[in-house]
Amino acid sequence: MKKKQLKEFKTKTKGEIKKELSEERKRLAGLRDDLAMGKVKNIREIRDIKKSIAQLLAVLTEKDLSAQAGEKTSNSKS
């Protein structure tokens, strides 16, 4: 995933990120099956997909933490 794509995901909603995450996981499963059958020529693609999954999970966690921090500050002010 390129830095530009990563910035785009930071602006998207949790639902959109989760949808993209499930699509990437499906792609990875398909590539693993193809690898077992000997159809995959570019093994690096598997590594790139795993990396993009990790980045999406990081963005999702960041959004969760920022939402929790926002709740804490609004509760403490009340």
N, C-alpha and C positions, 0 to 999 in steps of 0.2 A: 504494500500500500504506500502510495506516495504521500509526501507531507501535505500536499494540497487536498488530497482525499481525506486525510486525517483531520484537517481543519474543518472540512465540510461536515464530518461526522460529529464534531464537537457542537455544532449548531443544531443538529437534528434531535428529534425526540427519542425517548427511551424505546418506544415501540418500533420506530424505524431502525434503530441500531440493532435491536433484538432480531428483527426480520433479516437484516443483512448478515448478522451473525449466524443465523440458521442456514442461510444460503451458502455461506462460506464453509460451514461444517458439512453440508451435503456435497459440495464440490470436493472437499478433502476426502470424504468417504468414497466418492466415485474414483478419485485418483488413486487411492489406496487399493481399490479393487482392480483398477487397470494395471497398477504396478505388479500385483500378484499374478496377473495374466500375462505380463510382459509387454503391455501395450504402451507404457509410458516411456517416452524418449528423454524428456526433460525432468529429471528428478528434483531439480532446484525449485520447480513450481510448487512441490509439496511443502518445502521449507518456507516459501513465500506466503503460502496460504496460512500455514501455522502462525507465522509472524503477524499477518493481518488479523487473525482471530484473537491473538493476544492483545493487539492494539485496540481492537473493538471492545474487548473485555475491560481494558484499562480505562477507556473513555466511559463505559457504562458504570464502572466503579466510581470514577471521578464524579459523575453526575449524581450517583446515589449519595456520596459523601457530602457533596455541596448542598443537596436537598436536605440532608439531616442537619447540617450546620445551619442552614437557613431556618429550620424549624426550631433549633435550640435557641438561636438569637431572638426569634420572635416570641418564644415562650418566656425567655428571661426578661424581656422588656415589658411583658404584660403584668 
